[in-house]
């Protein structure tokens, strides 16, 4: 359907903005790295570890929003729990989705500021996580952005199987990059705001 009338377009825009603004805009944490050590411990023969080796790339994609309240607080460290069905990790060419994810942020017991994401899949019996730590404290509020260069203390990740009986995880390594940005679906409210501001100036 081609909308020719500016007034009709404004109505449709208003409806779309109202619908998109009814819930919190989701954010996504994306981080990439390289597996520095892969161990053939128990569980490594199953997905998502099959065919994975040292030097394979890793990508984390965690979706969350700012409406959550802490699921637990330990001193100055805050944990937030989210549904994980839209979040995943890629190990080499394997992608596995999570069932639940936990965002941790604030100040650790050692005094470091940190942001961590951990995902679990009970069905696949595996977990994976990424962590960034800095020498500066963080507030414990859900982060809406991050500067990767500020986290100079530690930048690492792991992936492990529930079957692994060792303390060392099946795969771990260092992160090369990380960011927090709006998900593609949350770009509509931004576009709505820009369009409405343009119309008001006319």
Order of alpha helices (4+ residues) and beta strands (2+ residues): alpha-beta-beta-beta-beta-beta-beta-beta-beta-beta-beta-beta-alpha
